[in-house]
Amino acid sequence: MRRIDEIFTECPFYGSRKIHEGLRREGFEIGRERVLAYMRQMGLRAIYPRVKTSRKHPEHKIYPYLLGDREIDSPEQVWGTDITYIRLRQGFLYLVAIIDWFSRYVLSWRLSNSLDVSFCVEALQDALERGCPKVFNSDQGSQFTSNEFTGILISSGIEISMDGRGRVFDNIFTERLWRSVKYEEVYIKNYQVYKDAREGLSRYFLFYNNRRYHQSLGYKTPIEVHYGGYKKK
């Protein structure tokens, strides 16, 4: 499962067929249906237009994508969220994070051993203690379309934006965050148990926010941009 996660992180536009072919060429003996089952278990969905395989709750409203032509030139304009898979020696966890699209500052994150909505709601409530964006963007996953999650956004006066299914650039900043988390922390540390993941990610996000320079931000750190009044030139 780790190699599937690595391939998907490198090529998030790969579906189960291409990941299966990549594994086959690397010498792994695994069927395509097993790859597909693992990807579903891990919550991995290729970001290209395809036949719908994920289940949508019939009572959940899907909101339109609002950010196609909107200029984002300061913090607190747009926040984004997503969920990714974290492998353990035995088992796995899910990681949700909320990031400011302009500053790249990670406002909150949570780990869970299931895809229940509660850990996403906790992350949102934590983030809102630090500020309030004009727009909140997510994918169409049931955690983010749930009444528990959207109700908090609506009551806070925040516009809700949701990625178009399969559109690669709609949530690009969160996808880049996951690539950094995986290659700079998760794959290196190879967590054994939940405690290892919790402690390792705590250290990493502290580093990411306070000490990781971003070329796109003029080699400033997320915390410098988020709280320092940085503006795009």
ZAVOKOL-745914 format. One record per residue (C-alpha): x negated, y, z negated. Coordinates in steps of 0.25 Angstrom, whole numbers, padded with zeros to 4 digits, always signed. Each point is the difference from the previous one (the first is absolute). Example, Ala and Ser with C-alpha at 12.3 -4.5 7.8 and 13.67 -1.06 7.14 Angstrom:
BEGIN
-0049-0018-0031;-0006+0014+0002;
This chain:
BEGIN
+0000+0000+0000;-0012+0009-0003;-0004-0001+0015;+0014+0003+0005;+0000+0013-0009;-0014+0004+0005;+0004-0002+0015;+0013+0008-0002;-0007+0011-0007;-0010+0001+0011;+0011-0001+0011;+0014+0003-0006;+0006-0001+0014;-0003-0015+0000;+0012-0009-0002;+0000-0014-0004;-0004-0006+0014;-0012+0009+0001;-0005-0002-0014;+0002-0015+0002;-0009+0001+0013;-0010+0007-0008;+0000-0010-0011;-0001-0011+0010;-0012+0006+0007;-0007+0001-0014;+0002-0015-0002;+0012+0000-0010;+0009-0011+0002;+0014+0006-0002;+0013+0000+0007;+0007+0013+0005;+0012-0003-0008;-0008-0001-0013;-0007+0014+0004;+0014+0006+0002;+0004-0006-0014;-0012+0006-0007;+0002+0013+0007;+0015+0001-0005;-0004-0004-0014;-0011+0011+0000;+0010+0010+0006;-0008+0003+0012;+0007+0005+0013;-0007+0003+0012;+0002+0015+0004;+0005-0002+0014;+0013-0001+0007;+0006-0014-0002;+0012-0008-0003;+0004+0003-0014;-0004-0011-0010;+0002+0008-0013;+0013+0000-0007;+0007+0013-0003;+0010+0002-0011;+0013+0003+0007;+0004+0010-0011;-0013+0008+0001;-0001+0013+0008;-0011+0002+0010;-0005+0014+0001;-0006+0007+0013;-0015+0003+0002;-0001+0015-0003;-0015+0002+0002;-0003-0001+0015;-0001+0015+0002;-0002+0005-0014;-0014+0007-0003;-0006-0005-0013;-0010+0011-0005;+0001-0001-0015;+0002-0009-0012;+0014-0003-0005;+0007+0000+0014;+0000-0015+0003;-0002-0012-0009;-0001-0014+0006;+0001-0014-0006;-0002-0014+0004;-0003-0014-0005;-0011-0009+0002;-0005-0014-0004;-0011-0003-0010;-0006-0014+0000;-0004-0006-0013;-0009-0013-0002;+0013-0007-0003;+0013+0007+0005;+0002+0015+0004;+0006+0013-0003;+0006+0012+0007;-0005+0014-0001;+0008+0012+0002;-0006+0014+0001;+0005+0014+0002;-0009+0010+0007;+0001+0014+0004;-0002+0001+0015;-0008+0013+0001;-0010-0002-0012;+0000-0015+0001;+0001+0000-0016;+0006-0013-0005;+0011+0005-0010;+0004-0013-0006;-0001-0015+0002;+0005-0013-0006;-0002-0015+0001;+0010-0011+0000;+0001-0015+0002;+0013+0002+0008;+0006+0009+0010;+0011+0005-0010;+0004+0014+0002;-0004+0004-0015;-0015+0001+0002;+0003+0010+0012;+0009+0008-0009;-0010+0001-0011;-0010+0005+0010;+0009+0010+0005;+0004+0005-0014;-0014+0001-0004;-0004+0008+0013;+0012+0010-0003;-0006+0003-0013;-0012+0006+0008;+0008+0008+0010;+0011+0000+0010;-0002+0000+0015;+0010+0005+0011;+0000-0013+0007;-0002-0014-0004;-0004-0010+0011;+0001-0016-0001;+0003-0012+0009;+0013-0006+0001;-0003-0011-0011;+0012-0003-0009;-0008+0005-0012;+0000+0014+0006;+0014+0000+0006;+0006-0005-0013;+0010+0009-0007;-0010+0000-0013;-0011+0006+0008;+0007+0009+0010;+0009+0005-0012;-0012+0006-0007;-0005+0007+0013;+0014+0006+0002;+0002+0005-0014;-0014+0006+0001;+0004+0008+0012;-0010-0007+0009;+0003-0003+0015;-0002-0015+0003;-0007-0004+0013;-0002-0014+0004;-0009-0006+0011;+0006-0005+0013;-0002-0015+0000;-0013-0004+0007;-0005+0014+0002;-0015+0000-0004;-0002+0015-0003;+0012+0002-0009;-0007-0003-0013;-0015+0001+0005;-0005+0006-0013;+0004-0011-0009;-0005-0010+0010;-0013+0006-0001;+0000+0000-0015;+0003-0015+0000;-0012-0002+0010;-0009+0008-0010;+0005-0008-0012;-0002-0014+0006;-0014+0003+0006;-0006+0008-0011;+0006-0007-0012;+0009-0013+0002;-0008-0008+0009;-0013+0003-0007;+0005-0003-0014;+0009-0013+0003;+0008+0002-0012;+0003-0013-0008;+0012+0004-0009;+0010+0012-0001;-0009+0006-0011;-0012+0001+0010;+0009+0006+0011;+0006+0010-0010;-0013+0005-0005;-0007+0000+0013;+0011+0008+0007;+0000+0010-0012;-0015+0002+0002;+0001+0001+0015;+0012+0010+0001;-0007+0009-0011;-0012-0001+0010;+0008+0003+0012;+0007+0012-0005;-0012+0006-0007;-0012-0004+0007;+0003-0005+0014;-0003+0010+0011;+0009+0001+0012;-0006+0005+0013;+0014+0005+0005;+0001+0008-0013;-0014+0007+0003;-0007-0010-0009;+0008+0004-0012;+0007-0010-0010;+0015-0002-0001;+0000+0007-0014;-0007+0012+0006;+0010+0001+0011;+0012-0003-0008;-0002+0010-0011;-0011+0009+0005;+0009+0008+0010;-0007-0006+0013;+0006+0004+0013;-0002-0005+0014;-0008+0010+0009;
